Amino acid sequence: MAYSLEKRLVIGVSSRALFDLSMENSIFEKEGVDAYCKYQVEHENEPLKPGPGFSLIKALLNINKLPGQEGRVEVIIMSRNSADTSLRVFNSIEHYGLDITRAALASGASLAPYLSAFKTDLFLSGYEDDVVSAIEGGVAAGIICSDGIHVYDANKEIGQIRIAFDGDAVLFSDESEEIFQKQGLEAFEENERANATNPMKAGPFAKLLKTISDLQKEFPQDQVPIRTALVTSRSAPAHERVIRTLRAWEVRIDEAFFLGGVSKKEVLEAFGAQIFFDDQVAHTRPASDVVPAAVVPSKVTAGK
């Protein structure tokens, strides 16, 4: 009988998101693919250092060790590496004791066409075009930030997983954000006040939030393995529509921060997120100094 990916939380992660390949990537950019392949083969027995997605993946895999949750989380390496150059990645996975056995290795081609085949719920990558295609295909995806100064500790034990989301263009659609970008704060607040009782349309991460919420409901309140937070630049009066939208979706958000323009960095550090998703580099770049962060591409906020 074929192995089924149904009813599992499937995470697709690129090798650049899981491990620190910044130096190797610089070889690729400066010297080309042949030099990169040669270097990876020559160093295939040297474990790679943890990257920005490492702590999240390690913690998610630990859910499989909980009673009744065996096999609940499936992590699949989705890489543009070839099978030959990926041996170093698999050796590193074994070195850190990560229970990852499946991979899609595209040898430089786009990975987007394979996301639906693997029933992917979340895709983390360093390639913007793959992430954009994933979102267009209905898969939650983020461009992992690798330029922050946050240090990733492979030995750090993580109890409860903490995931933080921005609101507009991430959990919710970008319709309200478009009003803000084109007409300003006053028009945005007036629109949210007038539509306070009308739930917002789902954004690219709404389905993932619902999946996490369903998993949370299987545990007693004090034993939930994942805790979520909404960290948004919204403030009153634009908060009401958010609350009513989540209520209409019948999903839970454990913590909510309506910051009204206050920096998100310090709040995210206090929350202790293993990952933060936001559509604006202006938020993810400073956040990546204290927590792993990923950009969710949006046409409305592109370049912001």
Buried (B, 14 or more C-beta within 10 A) or exposed (E): EEEEBEEBBBBBBBBBBBBBBEEBBEBBEEEEEEEBBEBBEEEBEEBBBBBBBBBBBBBBBBBBEEEEBEEBBBBBBBBBBBEEBBBBBBBBBEEBEBBBEBBBBBEEEEBBEBBEEBBBBBBBBBBEEBBBBBBEBEBBBBBBBBEBEBEBEBEEEBEEBBBBBBBBBBBBBBBBBBBBBEEEEEEBBBBBEEBBEEBBEBBBBBBBBBBBBEBBEEBEEEEBBBBBBBBBBBBEEBBBBBBBBBEEBEBBBBEBBBBEEEEBBEBBBEBBBBBBBBBBBEBBBBBBBBBBBBBBBBEBBEEE
